[in-house]
Amino acid sequence: MPVWLIIGIVLVVLVVFLVGIYNGLVTRRNRVDEANSQIQVQLKRRHDLIPNLVNAVKGYMDFEKGVLTQVTEARAGAIAAGAQGPAAQAQAENVLTGALRSLFAVVENYPTLKANENVLSLQEQLTTTENQISFSRQHYNATVLDYNNSLQTFPNVLIAGPLGFTKREFFAAEPEAAEVPVVNLG
């Protein structure tokens, strides 16, 4: 077998190997982006439900304007933090979760408000959305772990850096903010 044929075969195998690594990295990066998009969908749903809840309870809570203002400001902060990366967004969403907890606690003090079907429906939708956000965060973090591991393992590490693949941040919730708000309707 001629030397040029052996060199040609080795080069073809090397190119196929490098293309396989590159395609695997692109696939994992796209999975991270898709998982992040799922979080954004759920957060948008949450952000869209909050004004409806605030409007539903506003008339009943004349003396609780501070709580409503806190929820409204926390929502605005969470929306603004979306462009600042997962860490800033997680922190802002944790503040919003705390504000919602305060709102739900205040709702407990108003029997007619607790019985209002619109408020009950919105609370249920928010609770369901919180669960979906939690699942989406778990999926995102698992996908980021897979992606980051693929960037840091040999031989991918030799290709990832020079081709512009960078490590991604996890979407971390603070332990006390990771809980779903408790809604006591009884």
N, C-alpha and C positions, 0 to 999 in steps of 0.2 A: 504494500500500500504506500503510495507516495506521501511524503511529508506534508505537502500542501493540502492533501485531502484530510489528513489527521488534524491539521491546524484548522481547517475549515469546519470540520465536525465539532471540534472543541469550541470554536467561536459560536457556532449555531446553538450548541447546548448552553453556553454561557449567556447568550442573548435571551434564549427562551427562559432560563432561570431568572435573569434580572427582570424580564417583562412580567413573569409570574409574581415576583416579590412586589413590583410596582403596582400591579393590578390588585393584589391583596391589600396593600396599604390604602389605595384609593377606595376600595370597597369598604374597608373599616372606617375610613374618614367619612364617607357618605352615610354610613349607618349612624355615626355619632351625630351628624347634622340632622338626619331624619328623627332620631330620638329627641334631639333638642327641639325640633319643630313640634313634636307631640306635646312636650311640656308647654311650649308657647301657646298651642291651641287650648290646652286646659286652663292656663293662666288667663288667657283672653276671655274664656267663658266665665271664669271667676270674676274678672274685672267688670264684665258686662252685667253680671247678676247683682253686684253690690249696689249700684245706683237704684235699681228696682227695690231692693230691700230697704235701703235708706229712705226712699220715698214712701214705701209702705208703712214704715214705723214713724215717720216724721210727725204726722198729725197727733199721734198718741203720746209722744215723748216731749212735751213742752219743756220740761225741766232738765232734759238730758241732751241738750244741744252740743255739749262738749264731746260726748261719745260719738255723735254723728259727724262732727267736724273731724275728730280723730280718725274715723274710718275713711272719710272722704280724702283726707290728706295722705293717709297711708296708702290708699289706692293709687293716688296720683304719683306718689313716690315709687311704688312698685312698677307702675307703667313706665316711668322715666328710667328706672334702673335696668330695664330690659336690654338696653343697648350697651350696658357697661360690663357685660360678661356674667357668667354663672355665679361667681362669688357675690358680687354686688346685688345681683337679682335675687339670690337666695336670702340675703340679709334683708332686703326690702320686703320680700314676700313674708318673711318671719314677722316683721313689724305689722304687716297687714293682718296676718293670722292672729296676732295679739289683740289688735283693734277689733277684729270680728268677735273674738272671745268676749271682750268687754261688752260689745253690743248685745250678744246673745245672753250674757248675764243680766244686763239691764232689762231685756225683754221679759225675763222671768218675773220681774216685779210688776208687770202690767197684765193682769188676767185677761182683759179684753183683747189685748195684743197677742197674747199666747193663743187665744182661740181664733184669731183672724186667719181664715183659710189662705189668703194670699201670702201672709207672713210665713205660715207653716210650710207652704209649698216652696217658697224661696229658701227657707232654712234647709229643707230637704234637698233641694237642688244644690245648694252650697256644700252641704255635707257630702253628697255624691261627688261633686267636683273636687273636693278636698281629697277624697279617696283616689280619684283618677289622677290627680296631681302627684300624690304619693307614689302610685304605681309607675307613672311616667318618669319620675325622678329615679326610681330604682332601676328602671330599664335603661335610662340615659347613663347612669353611673356604671352599670355593668358593661355597657357598650364602650364607654370611655376607658374603662379598665382594660378591656380587650384591645382597643386601639393603642393605648399607651404601652401595653405590654409588647405589642407587635412592633412598635417603634424602637423599643429598647433591647430587643433580643437579636442575637446574631443569626444570620447575616443581614437582617433588615436594617440594623443600626448603621451599617455602612452605606446604605442607599437612602434612608429616610431623611437624614439631615441635609445632605447636599441637594436633594430634590424638594426641599421646603416643607416637609411634613413636621409639624410641631406638636408637642404634648398638649392635651386638652385638660381643662379644669373640671373637677367634679362639681355637681350641683348639690352642695351640702346644706342641709337644714340643721338649725340648732336643735338639740335634743328636746327641749321643752316646746319648741315651735313645731316639731314634727307630728305632734298629736292632732287628731281631728277635733275641732271644737265640739264640745258636748252640748247637745240640744235636749233639754228635758221638757217634754211637752205634756207631761202628766200632772 
